[in-house]
Amino acid sequence: MQPFAPTDRSTERLAAHVRDKRALLEQLLEVGRRQAELVASGDVATLLKLVGAKQRLIEALRRTEEGLALYRNDDPEQRVWASPEARAQCAAESALATRLLGQVVALEREHEQAMVARRDAVGAQLQQATTGSRATEAYRPHIRPSAGKPIASPTPRAFVDNAAPPVGGLDLSTGS
């Protein structure tokens, strides 16, 4: 395989893609940390804005990966570098990008677990509220408020006539 000419998929361009990838991953890691804070605080409005910014970073990372894809099948030993230092710098940036990607992925897993836990907690609260509401509704026909006092019901301004016993219930107040 022949070495690449500087104008043909140059190593400078490769190094620029690697630098871009590293920078985007650093930004994604920072956004991920901020996202964790917002999830914990429940600040949904700010969280949604942050997720929009995160999506733009992910799109930029996807474009950068497309640029790097041009180099994936090349033999690294055949690349022509401006200097051994330039090659070493690119290798170091690439290694850092790999570590950052691992951190971003781990953080995303943590976020997913936190969101699932939050969803489950809200679901449990809703279940408790529904169960409490059902219990209240089950006892409602057996509760006899004093005449003319409003009952808490879905129908506003509902009043109970104290003279009539509840339908299908027992009237324990008269002793009969």
C-alpha positions in Angstrom: 0.0 0.0 0.0 1.3 3.4 -0.9 1.6 6.3 1.5 -1.1 8.9 1.2 -0.3 12.2 -0.4 -1.0 15.3 1.8 -3.9 16.3 -0.4 -5.5 12.8 -0.3 -7.2 12.3 3.0 -4.4 14.0 4.8 -3.3 13.2 8.3 -3.9 16.8 9.2 -7.5 16.3 8.4 -7.6 13.1 10.4 -6.1 14.8 13.4 -8.7 17.6 13.1 -11.5 15.1 13.1 -10.0 13.4 16.2 -9.6 16.8 18.0 -13.2 17.6 17.1 -14.4 14.2 18.4 -12.5 14.7 21.7 -13.9 18.3 22.1 -17.5 17.1 21.4 -17.2 14.3 23.9 -15.9 16.6 26.6 -18.9 18.9 26.0 -21.2 15.9 26.1 -19.7 14.8 29.4 -20.3 18.2 30.9 -23.8 18.4 29.5 -24.4 14.9 31.0 -23.3 16.0 34.4 -25.5 19.1 34.3 -28.4 16.8 33.1 -28.0 14.7 36.2 -28.3 17.8 38.4 -31.5 18.9 36.6 -33.0 15.4 36.8 -32.3 15.4 40.6 -33.8 18.8 41.1 -36.8 18.2 38.9 -36.3 21.3 36.8 -38.0 20.0 33.7 -38.0 23.2 31.7 -34.2 23.7 31.9 -33.7 19.9 31.4 -35.6 20.1 28.1 -33.5 22.9 26.9 -30.3 21.0 27.9 -31.5 17.9 26.1 -32.0 20.0 22.9 -28.4 21.3 23.2 -27.2 17.7 23.8 -29.0 16.5 20.7 -27.1 19.1 18.6 -23.8 17.9 20.1 -24.7 14.3 19.3 -25.5 15.3 15.7 -22.1 17.1 15.4 -20.4 14.0 16.8 -22.2 11.8 14.2 -20.9 14.1 11.4 -17.4 13.9 12.9 -17.6 10.1 13.0 -18.6 10.2 9.3 -15.4 12.1 8.6 -13.4 9.6 10.6 -15.0 6.7 8.8 -12.9 7.6 5.7 -9.8 6.5 7.6 -11.0 3.3 9.4 -9.9 0.9 6.7 -6.5 2.5 6.1 -3.3 1.1 7.4 -2.1 3.5 10.1 1.5 2.6 9.3 1.1 3.9 5.8 -0.1 7.4 6.8 2.3 10.2 6.2 2.5 12.5 9.2 4.2 15.9 9.3 6.2 14.7 12.3 6.4 11.9 14.8 5.1 14.4 17.4 2.0 15.1 15.3 1.3 11.4 15.1 1.8 11.0 18.8 -0.5 13.9 19.5 -3.2 12.5 17.3 -2.9 9.1 19.0 -3.1 10.7 22.5 -6.2 12.7 21.4 -7.8 9.4 20.1 -7.1 7.6 23.3 -8.6 10.4 25.3 -11.6 10.4 23.1 -12.1 6.7 23.7 -11.9 7.2 27.5 -14.4 10.1 27.3 -16.8 8.1 25.2 -16.7 5.4 27.9 -17.5 8.0 30.5 -20.3 9.5 28.4 -21.9 6.1 27.9 -21.6 5.2 31.6 -23.2 8.5 32.5 -26.0 7.9 30.1 -26.7 4.5 31.7 -26.8 6.2 35.1 -29.3 8.8 33.8 -31.4 6.0 32.3 -31.5 4.2 35.7 -32.3 7.5 37.5 -35.1 8.3 35.1 -36.6 4.8 35.5 -36.4 5.1 39.3 -38.1 8.5 39.1 -40.8 7.1 36.8 -41.4 4.2 39.0 -41.6 6.5 42.1 -44.1 8.7 40.3 -46.1 5.6 39.2 -46.2 4.4 42.8 -47.4 7.8 44.0 -50.1 7.8 41.4 -51.1 4.2 42.4 -51.4 5.3 46.0 -53.4 8.3 45.1 -55.7 6.2 42.9 -56.1 3.5 45.7 -56.8 6.2 48.3 -59.4 7.8 45.9 -61.1 4.4 45.4 -61.2 3.8 49.1 -62.8 7.2 49.7 -65.3 6.5 46.9 -66.1 3.1 48.3 -67.0 4.6 51.7 -68.8 7.7 50.3 -72.3 6.0 50.1 -72.1 5.1 53.8 -71.1 8.6 55.1 -74.1 10.8 56.1 -73.1 14.4 56.5 -75.5 16.8 58.3 -78.3 18.3 56.3 -77.3 21.0 53.9 -73.6 20.5 54.1 -71.7 19.9 50.9 -70.2 16.5 50.1 -66.8 16.3 48.4 -67.8 14.8 45.1 -67.0 15.2 41.4 -70.3 17.1 41.0 -70.0 20.6 42.4 -72.4 21.9 45.0 -73.8 18.5 45.8 -75.9 18.4 48.9 -77.3 15.5 50.9 -80.8 15.3 52.2 -80.5 14.0 55.7 -84.0 12.5 55.7 -83.4 9.8 53.1 -81.1 6.9 53.9 -78.4 6.1 51.3 -79.3 3.7 48.6 -77.9 0.3 49.2 -76.4 1.2 52.6 -77.2 0.8 56.2 -78.6 3.7 58.3 -76.7 3.3 61.6 -77.9 6.6 63.0 -81.5 5.5 63.8 -80.6 2.2 65.5 -82.8 0.3 63.0 
